[in-house]
């Protein structure tokens, strides 16, 4: 029994600093972030800007562990008919859900999405936080923007004050 308690204590002491770091990082992410750039590297292909050169976007990280992302093309105009309304959906990306942090990886369990294929799925991103700059990178994955193609996405955000 003493050995079991010692083992439990040792595991706790080993894991506890990582849990504290994850909690500290989540606190540092809390707030509103403005998108400054989004590129997608198509594997075996070109580097693209899926929402154009000047996309608009916001990421909001809440203190209770939720995140919401919305990204749109910078050149959107109000729709005048059904076809234009449908086209607006192609210049939109949005999802939200609770997130967890493990080292340089954060995972969003998508609970609401513009693309129902993502709802209920995990969105894994790797991040680097430098002051008021947040860089996100996807792992190589099948693209929701370029169906059937494998891609790596890179997004850069600046903290809004």
N, C-alpha and C positions, 0 to 999 in steps of 0.2 A: 504494500500500500504506500509506503514511504517513497519507493522508487517511482510509482505512478504519479504521485504528487510532485516529485522532483521533475519528472518528465513534462508534466503539464506546465509547471512553472517555467521550465527552460523554453518550451515552445512559445508560451505567452511572451516571455522576455525577448525572444527572437523575432516574433511577428509584430509585437506592439509598436516598435518604431516605424515600421512600414505603414501600419494603420494610421498612425499619427501623421506621417508625411502625406498620405493620401487625403486625410481630412484637411490638413493645412493647404494642400494644393486646391482642393475643392473650394475652400474659402477664398483663395487667391483668384479663382476663376469667376466667383460670384459677381454678377453685374451684367452690363450690356456691352456687347462688342460689335463694332461696325466692320463689315467686310471690305477689304481693300484690294484683294486679288483672288481669283480662282482660276486655276489651270488644271487641265486633265491631260496626262500623257497616255496616249493610246499605245498599248504594248505592240511593238513592231511597226508603229506608225508615228503620226505627228503629235506635237504639243498643241492643244487647242484651248480656247477660251469659250466654254460652252454657253455662257451668258453674255458674251461680247467682251470688249475691252474694259468697260466700266460697269461691272455688275453692282447691284445694290443688295445689301443683306444685313441681317442682324442675328446675332446669337445672344440668348439671354440664359444665364446660369443662375438658378435660384438657390437661396441658402438651404432649402430642404431637399436638394439633390435632384432637381429637374433641369432640363435644358430644352430650349426651343430654337430651331433654326428656320429662317426664311431667307431665300435668295431669289432674286428676280433679275432679268436682263435689264440693263440700264436704259434701253430705248423703248420701253413699253408705252403703248398709247391706249386710251379707252376703246373698247370694242363697239362697233356700230352694228354688228349683226352676229348671227350664231357662229359662222365660220371664224370670224375674228375672235369671238369669245373662246372657242375651242383652241385657237392658236395661242391665246394667252397662257393656257395651261402648259404649253411647251416651253414657256419662258419662266417657269415657277418651280421651285423646289422648297418643300417645307416638311418638317417633322418635329416631333417632340416626344419626350419620355424621361423616365428616371435614368440617371447615369451613375456609373461607378468608375473609380480610378484605381489602376494597378500599375505602379511605376510610371512610364511615359505613355501608357495606353489608357484611353477612356472609352467606355462602352455605353451606348445609349440603347436601352430596351424600348424600341419604338412603340408608342401606344396610339399615336395619331399621325397620319401621313397623307401628303398629297397623292402618293402612289401606294395604293392598298397592298401592293406586293411587299412593301417594307413594314407594314403594320404587323406587330408581333415579332419582328426580327431584331437582331442585334446589329447595330451600326458601330463598328470598331474604328477608332481613329487613334493615331499616334500624335502626341502634341509636344510642343516646346514653348515654354512661357518665358519671355524675356521682358520684364517690366510691364509695359502696356502693349506689348506685341504678343499675339498668340498665333502660332503656326500649327496647322493641322494637316496630317497626311493620312491617306487611306492606305491600307495594304493593297496589293494587287487584287483586283476583284472584277467580276462581271459588272458592267456599267448599267445604271438605271437611265443615264442620259444617252448613251450610245449602245442600244440593245445588242447583245451578242458579242460585244467587244470587251476585252480585258483592259483595265485601265488602272492608273494610280492618280489620285486627285491630290492637289495641294491648295490649301486655302490659307490666306493671311488675314488676320483680324487686328483691329486696334481698339483698345478699351475706350468706351465713350464716358465722358465725365459729366 
